[in-house]
Amino acid sequence: MSRYYVAVDVGTASVRAALVTPDGQVKHTAEEPVVIWEPRAEHYEQSSADIWSKCCRAVKRVTQDIDVTCVRGLGFDATCSLVALDRHFQPVAVNHTGVRERNVVMWMDHRAAEQAARITHTKHRVLQGVGGVMSPEMQPPKLLWLKENLQETCWKDAAHFFDLPDFLSWKATGSLCRSLCTLVCKWTYSPSEGWDDTFWSAIGLEDLMENSYCKIGEQTCIPGTPVGRGLTAEAAADLGLRPGTAVAASLIDAHAGGLGVIGADVRGHQLPYEEQPVTSRLAVICGTSSCHMAVSTQPLFVPGVWGPYLSAMLPGLWLNEGGQSATGRLVDHVVNGHAASRQLKEQAEKSGKHVYSCLNLHLEHMSGDAAQLEQLTAGLHIWPDFHGNRSPLADQTSRGSVVGLTLSQTLDDLALLYLATLQAIALGTRHILDAMKEAGYDITTLFLCGGLSKNALFEQTHANTTGRQRELDEALLNMVVKDLQPFTIVEDEGFRAFVNVLPSRKVLKTMVSERYNTTKEKTMEDLQKGEFVSLTADMWSSINMDGYLGVTCHYITPEATMATVLLGVRRFYQTHTAQHLMEAKALLMAEWGITSKVHCMVTDNASNMILSAQLLNLRHVPCFAHNLNLIVKKALDQTPVINEIRQKARKIVGLFRSSCKAKDKLVEMQSLMGRPSLKMIQEVETRWNNTFDMLQRLYEQREPVGAALANLNSDTAPLTSLEYDIIQQSLTLLQPFKLATTEMSEEQRVSASKLIPLYRMLQHKLAQKKGNATQESTVQLGSHLQEGLHSRCGGYEAFRALALATLLDPRFKNVAFGNPAKALDAEKHITLECASLMRSNTTPEPQMSTSGPSSSTPVETQDSLWEHFDNRIRETQMIHNPTADATVEVKKYLSDAFLPRTHDPLPYWKERAVIFPHLNVLAKKYLCMPATSVPCERIFSKAGEIICKKRSRLSPSTAEKLIFLNKNL
């Protein structure tokens, strides 16, 4: 029986629940918003009843598809807000209006700033554990404010004050036991000495000492240990779980995040800090606010930083907690309050991106160079303490400021303000980090988690701001691999002067080999997670005329995404026969341990490639892009008028690309006519899309080109208006082929299942556009395209692998077929495969006991007259049942709602793996097929950059390692 655990995280604005397996895999998540009241400045309130109801709703959502008896435990974390209840455990109002529902003073509520200052002024010894300064975000000043301001309506009635995490534990179990995480970090409790009577007396809250501090906690427990006897019957009914289900002692939300990243096992990834102790890590939990967590073996007192707290997060270790009261909230405040915010949101909605993704992209465009992006704010500075300074200044009266504003309020200005805000927050982290290092911490690595950590620019800004000159060799290696630099770069005089210290060329080569081995090992592990794989293969000749065989592998990950892996680019010494190619491919497949998983191979139409696949007993799929290339090239060659135009166009383009005078004249004409300064594109014979690009650029720039030619007194004949008209109509005919080639060459999306519907759409578009053509030559071109398309792609529906891929794509199913008989044939074959899969997964039913006959069944003699018939029935049932079940599964799938065409089909199958278990397996088999061998061609484009004139002496083995790392790293 499966086992699960339920985790509930109560953040500032929402409750999130997750269903988790014992090994940490998150199976389901749910989120519910919670209500926040802001009755006046610095006052933030919530309802404990609302929070609990949202917890229950979220838990029910994540457990709705499982047997709740499989849930073995439940845990809560929450913000460190203050909950007030009366002696009947009913809400007590924490506001002047007396609304009892609003009984939670939120963590970010600063109403008690004056009380916090008075507590700090006492200089009591317990303040050593909070950096010497009491924050209004802690519970003692909040309690003091309630006593002084709501004596009659709250203080007299309140019998229980909980930290929100402890309230949730009590609500679930009925136990009043409090977590050491909350009491130590927010209430000044000492694990070794307990409550300090002199502190509560000194601040005027001696009445909390009555009955052994029963109002704020008599009993304590270590985070993660069981609370009470598990879920009460009432709580279990609320949550939809079993009574008695274990409940763990809770954590503050930031501390739960800190525990997750500070304790993370990062071994096996070849990271520079893998062997460093957890005491060298700083966990930055960045959401609405940010918390900076670090642990030490001995107590370290950091001015302005909370702690040290013993065992508050990790048993036996001392915790220090710095923080920024507003980070995510500050970014939202800055962006949403700007005049260009509406324009930004409209742009984000239109592009389908998050507003911060749009801002990041906008900043990249503004800088033109990622390395210079941070310099954009050289004249704009922000002090980020809009909600006070939690650490290390510990000054809640501090306020934010912006220096360098102008009267302009464009989207550019908003982007710069956003960047300056991220930089200010990162500098705040640096300030905290420096204070902790000065107190004795040796922090070498930052671990980020939380909502803001999903923002790549936020992460990079933190890296730029807090990073030391670290791991230069690793950074150089990454540059060599990613930017395809030669090893001799480390010997270039100018480069060495720039960086001062570099590893030698020999060391760099050794580093490449080591990185290759570790990356290959990791890639092999990832590849084993794919149930089926498809391959693409191609041959290439280097600048040295050395032959290379390239093979890429494509599979669907457990996370339901398409993955591409380069298996190798091997120097090929033999003749390129099918037998030699087969042997090389078989060796590569065996090396990667995927021989039994390979489903098909996609290559061009070269006979040796096709035969090598057959020798490997692999299904061969012709490259769609190669077919389109052949179709269009042949159609163009068969149309004489267009061929003549192409020849004239090549001469015109050649003039502007070879003559400086002609090029300068074209730029001059483009400027005079207000056209962009674009270069001419020369046709490449082997690729029809270059012909398209050449003609399209010429047509777009026909006026500047014509004017430039007229001013050059050149004997190069210009194109006539009739010829430009033919070009325009030809481009219209070819445009669908251009779009199809681009769409089908994507590596990260399902593509082979599109071939059948795409063929039909090309037919339709071609007929439509041909009907609109007015020139005889373009009509002729359209006819040749139609003939070629039918000749090379007309049999796709009869190609079983493509037909099954199309049927298993929930965007297309059987509707994509033009021939209903082929759709039925595909349905028949997928049913047979599904039934076969069911048989392979089915064990024989146990035979009924023969210890004695039933009262209604006659006893058979050993030599039964009906033995032959009974055996036939059993054989028939063994065949019939899987077939019938498979038919039901296929019919149910086909009747399910279609997925929108622009959606990814892979998440569909992951979400319905339980409903269609066998079809889900077959979908992984057929949808991992790429439609083209373009992934291999892209590899060879990179290989051409690596094996070039500047490093033509590179050995084949080193070249392969560099190409492999460039693709797979």
Buried (B, 14 or more C-beta within 10 A) or exposed (E): EEEBBBBBBBBBBEBBBBBBEEEEEEBBBBBBEBEBBEEEEBBBBBBBBBBBBBBBBBBBBBBEEBEBEBBEBBBBBBBBBBBBBBEEBEBBBBBEEEBBBBBBBBBBBBBBBBBBBBBBEBEBEBBEBBBBBBBBBBBBBBBBBBBEBBEEBBBEBBBBBBBBBBBBBBBBBBBBBBBBBBBBBBBBBBBEEEBBEEBBEBBBBEEBBEEEBBBBBBEBBBBBEBBBEBBBEEBBEBBBBBEEBBBBBBBBBBBBBBBBBBBEEBEEEBEEBEEBEBBBBBBBBBBBBBBBBBBBEEBBBBBBBBBBBBBBBBEEBBBBBBBBBBBBBBBBBBBEEBEBBEEBBEBBEEEEBEBBBBBBBBBBEBBEEEEEBBEBBEEBBBBBBBBBBBBBBBBBEBEBEBEEEEEEBEBBBBBBBBBBBBBBBBBBBBBBBEBBBEBEBEBBBBBBBBBBBBBEBBBBBBEEBBEEEEBEBBEBBBEBBEEBBBBEBBEEEEBEEEEEEBBEBEBBBEBBEEBBEEBBEBBBEBBEEBBBBBBBBBBBEBEEEBBBBBBBBBBBBEEBBBBBBBBBBBBBEEEBEBEBBBBBBBEBBEEBEBEEBBBBBBBBEBEBBBBBBEBBEBBBBBBBBBBBBBBBBBBBEBBEBBEEBBEBBBEBBBBBEEBEEBBEBBBBBBEEEEBEEEEBBBBEEEBBBBBBBBBBBBBBBBEBBBBBBEEBEBEBEBBEEEBBBBBBBBBBBBBBBBBBBEEBBBBEBBBBBBBBBBBBBBBEBBEEBBEEBEBEBBBBBBBBBBBBBEEBBEEBBEBBBBBBBBBBBBBBBBEBBBEEEBBEBBBEBBBBBBBBBBEEEEEEEEEEEEEEEEEEEEEEEEEEEEEEEEEEEEEEEEEEBBBBBBBEBBEEBBEBEEBEEEEBBBEBBBEBBEEBBBBBBBBBBBBBBBBBBBBBBBBBEBBBBBBBEEBEEBEBEBBBBBBBBBBBB
